[in-house]
Amino acid sequence: MKPLLAWMPVALLLGGAGVFVGCAAGSPAPVPTPAPASSRQYEPNYRDALGEGRQWTKLALRYRVNLVAGQDRDARFQTALASWEPYFSEFFTFTPTAGTDFDIEVESVPADSLGGDTIGSTTVTFQRSDSKIVKAKILVDGSLSDELLSQVLAHELGHAFGLDGHSPEVSDVMFARAHLPLAITERDRNTLFAVYADKLTASGRAEPQPTRGSDLLTTTVCQFHRAESR
């Protein structure tokens, strides 16, 4: 695998806070936003199938994981996180915390409590003025098998990182329904790069942005469903 810097000649500018919904079947699809010229170097991608795309206000993110006991659920989260890490690690750090001061929370819920065939959901809080993310929460069905849990978590992490929509290609981790195996494709990677490339700095360095508490909006960006029966 090539080093990330070979794919991203400059680092991303991260931003503020907001919440969005991107996975629900039957939900209104995000209005596609044409990709700026700066993001089109990362091909192939599905940037034009997304909404606005969002970036984080911080360069150092903390996460808290609270998954059901039994099978090694924390290991499943680490598998999901590791699948994305080569692509986000140049732009922000992502470290665990057991305290109450966290940016992304991951929690399992009782089987079928998300409604219908929903097995994952992501809610994001962002700043209305600039769409910069300040908080995200991921919920997953606690009855999932280990392998499927990793895939669902990887999908929801994509939303938490700022991908506010879905890929039309079933092989991509950001496809709208669960599928195996877990794999971050070239298109997934390039789309993450493209979303952050929209806000590159002239210096090529990511810069933290201030958080404005009176400017926050929270919304559900994803309600992720089981694979369709065949």
C-alpha positions as CSV (number, residue, x, y, z in Angstrom):
1,M,0.0,0.0,0.0
2,K,1.3,3.4,-0.9
3,P,1.9,5.9,2.0
4,L,-1.1,8.2,2.6
5,L,1.0,11.2,1.6
6,A,1.4,9.8,-1.8
7,W,-2.3,10.0,-2.2
8,M,-2.8,13.3,-0.4
9,P,-0.2,15.9,-1.4
10,V,-1.6,18.3,1.1
11,A,-3.4,17.8,4.4
12,L,-7.1,18.5,5.0
13,L,-8.7,21.5,6.7
14,L,-11.0,20.2,9.4
15,G,-14.1,22.1,10.6
16,G,-17.1,22.5,13.0
17,A,-20.3,20.7,14.0
18,G,-23.6,19.2,12.8
19,V,-25.7,16.1,12.5
20,F,-27.0,14.3,9.4
21,V,-28.8,11.2,8.2
22,G,-27.5,9.1,5.3
23,C,-28.5,5.4,5.6
24,A,-32.2,5.2,5.9
25,A,-34.1,3.4,3.2
26,G,-37.0,5.5,2.2
27,S,-35.4,8.6,3.7
28,P,-34.9,11.7,1.5
29,A,-31.5,11.4,-0.2
30,P,-29.0,14.2,0.4
31,V,-28.9,16.7,-2.3
32,P,-25.8,15.9,-4.4
33,T,-23.2,18.7,-4.4
34,P,-20.9,18.9,-7.4
35,A,-17.4,18.1,-6.4
36,P,-15.0,21.1,-6.5
37,A,-12.1,20.8,-9.0
38,S,-9.7,20.4,-6.1
39,S,-11.4,17.1,-5.2
40,R,-11.6,15.6,-8.7
41,Q,-8.0,14.4,-8.6
42,Y,-9.1,11.6,-6.4
43,E,-10.6,9.3,-8.9
44,P,-12.5,7.0,-9.0
45,N,-14.9,8.3,-6.2
46,Y,-18.6,8.8,-5.5
47,R,-18.2,12.4,-4.2
48,D,-21.0,13.6,-6.5
49,A,-23.4,11.1,-4.9
50,L,-23.0,12.7,-1.5
51,G,-24.5,15.8,0.1
52,E,-22.2,18.6,1.2
53,G,-19.7,16.5,3.0
54,R,-18.4,17.7,6.4
55,Q,-15.1,18.0,8.2
56,W,-14.2,18.0,11.9
57,T,-13.3,21.1,13.9
58,K,-10.6,19.2,15.7
59,L,-7.3,17.5,14.8
60,A,-7.3,15.2,17.9
61,L,-10.5,13.1,18.2
62,R,-11.4,11.0,21.2
63,Y,-13.9,8.1,21.1
64,R,-15.7,6.0,23.7
65,V,-16.9,2.5,22.9
66,N,-19.7,0.7,24.9
67,L,-20.5,-2.5,23.2
68,V,-22.3,-5.5,24.7
69,A,-20.3,-8.1,26.6
70,G,-19.8,-11.6,25.2
71,Q,-18.1,-11.9,21.9
72,D,-15.0,-9.6,21.6
73,R,-16.9,-6.5,20.5
74,D,-14.1,-4.1,21.2
75,A,-11.9,-6.1,18.8
76,R,-14.6,-5.8,16.2
77,F,-14.5,-2.0,16.6
78,Q,-10.8,-2.0,16.3
79,T,-11.1,-4.0,13.1
80,A,-13.5,-1.4,11.7
81,L,-11.3,1.5,12.8
82,A,-8.1,-0.1,11.4
83,S,-9.8,-0.4,8.0
84,W,-10.0,3.4,7.8
85,E,-6.9,4.4,9.7
86,P,-4.4,4.5,6.8
87,Y,-6.6,7.2,5.2
88,F,-7.5,9.5,8.1
89,S,-4.3,9.2,10.2
90,E,-2.5,12.0,8.4
91,F,-5.3,14.5,9.2
92,F,-6.5,13.7,12.7
93,T,-5.7,11.4,15.5
94,F,-8.3,9.1,17.0
95,T,-7.7,7.8,20.6
96,P,-9.9,6.0,23.1
97,T,-11.2,7.5,26.4
98,A,-13.1,6.1,29.3
99,G,-14.2,9.5,30.5
100,T,-17.1,11.8,29.5
101,D,-15.1,14.1,27.3
102,F,-15.3,12.4,23.9
103,D,-16.1,13.3,20.3
104,I,-17.5,10.1,18.9
105,E,-19.5,7.6,21.0
106,V,-20.1,4.0,19.9
107,E,-22.8,2.0,21.6
108,S,-24.7,-1.2,21.1
109,V,-28.4,-1.4,21.7
110,P,-30.8,-4.4,22.1
111,A,-31.7,-6.4,19.1
112,D,-34.3,-4.9,16.8
113,S,-34.5,-1.7,19.0
114,L,-33.4,0.5,16.1
115,G,-36.6,-0.3,14.2
116,G,-37.5,-2.5,11.2
117,D,-34.4,-4.0,9.7
118,T,-32.1,-1.2,10.8
119,I,-28.9,-2.5,12.4
120,G,-26.8,0.7,12.6
121,S,-27.4,4.4,13.0
122,T,-25.2,7.6,13.1
123,T,-26.1,11.0,14.5
124,V,-23.9,14.0,13.9
125,T,-23.8,17.4,15.5
126,F,-22.4,20.2,13.4
127,Q,-22.2,24.0,13.2
128,R,-24.9,25.4,10.9
129,S,-22.7,28.3,9.8
130,D,-20.0,26.1,8.2
131,S,-21.1,22.5,8.6
132,K,-18.1,21.6,10.7
133,I,-18.6,18.5,12.9
134,V,-18.3,18.7,16.7
135,K,-19.9,15.4,17.8
136,A,-21.0,12.0,16.5
137,K,-22.8,9.0,18.0
138,I,-23.0,5.5,16.5
139,L,-25.6,2.9,17.5
140,V,-25.4,-0.7,16.4
141,D,-27.6,-3.7,16.9
142,G,-26.1,-5.8,19.8
143,S,-27.1,-9.1,18.2
144,L,-24.9,-8.9,15.1
145,S,-22.3,-11.5,14.4
146,D,-18.7,-10.5,14.8
147,E,-18.0,-10.3,11.1
148,L,-21.1,-8.3,10.3
149,L,-20.6,-6.0,13.3
150,S,-17.2,-5.0,12.0
151,Q,-18.7,-4.1,8.6
152,V,-21.5,-2.1,10.1
153,L,-19.2,-0.2,12.4
154,A,-16.8,0.6,9.4
155,H,-19.8,2.0,7.5
156,E,-21.0,4.1,10.4
157,L,-17.5,5.4,11.0
158,G,-17.5,6.7,7.4
159,H,-20.6,8.7,8.2
160,A,-19.0,9.9,11.5
161,F,-15.9,11.1,9.6
162,G,-18.0,13.3,7.3
163,L,-19.4,11.2,4.4
164,D,-23.1,12.3,4.4
165,G,-24.5,9.9,1.8
166,H,-24.0,6.5,0.2
167,S,-22.1,4.9,-2.6
168,P,-24.1,3.4,-5.5
169,E,-21.7,0.5,-5.7
170,V,-22.4,-2.6,-3.6
171,S,-18.7,-3.4,-3.2
172,D,-18.0,-0.1,-1.3
173,V,-18.2,0.0,2.4
174,M,-20.5,3.0,2.1
175,F,-23.1,1.2,0.1
176,A,-26.6,1.7,1.6
177,R,-27.0,-1.9,2.9
178,A,-24.9,-4.2,4.9
179,H,-22.7,-6.7,2.9
180,L,-19.6,-8.8,3.5
181,P,-16.7,-8.9,3.4
182,L,-15.5,-5.7,5.1
183,A,-13.2,-3.8,2.7
184,I,-12.5,-0.1,2.3
185,T,-12.3,0.2,-1.5
186,E,-10.3,2.6,-3.6
187,R,-13.6,4.5,-4.2
188,D,-14.2,4.8,-0.4
189,R,-10.7,6.1,0.2
190,N,-10.8,8.6,-2.6
191,T,-14.2,9.9,-1.6
192,L,-13.0,10.6,2.0
193,F,-10.0,12.4,0.5
194,A,-12.2,14.3,-1.9
195,V,-14.6,15.5,0.9
196,Y,-11.6,16.9,2.9
197,A,-9.9,18.2,-0.2
198,D,-12.7,20.7,-0.6
199,K,-11.2,22.6,2.3
200,L,-7.5,22.4,1.8
201,T,-5.3,25.0,3.2
202,A,-2.7,26.9,1.2
203,S,0.0,25.7,3.5
204,G,-1.0,22.1,3.1
205,R,-1.6,21.7,6.9
206,A,-4.8,20.9,8.6
207,E,-5.8,23.7,11.1
208,P,-8.2,23.3,14.0
209,Q,-11.3,25.6,14.0
210,P,-13.1,27.2,16.9
211,T,-16.4,25.7,18.1
212,R,-19.4,28.1,18.5
213,G,-21.8,26.5,20.9
214,S,-24.8,28.6,19.9
215,D,-24.6,27.5,16.2
216,L,-25.1,23.7,16.6
217,L,-27.5,21.5,14.8
218,T,-28.0,17.7,15.4
219,T,-29.4,15.3,12.9
220,T,-29.4,11.5,12.0
221,V,-27.3,10.9,9.0
222,C,-27.6,7.1,8.7
223,Q,-30.0,4.3,9.5
224,F,-28.2,1.3,8.1
225,H,-30.2,-1.8,7.0
226,R,-29.6,-5.4,6.6
227,A,-28.8,-6.8,3.2
228,E,-31.8,-7.3,1.0
229,S,-33.0,-10.9,0.7
230,R,-32.1,-12.6,-2.5
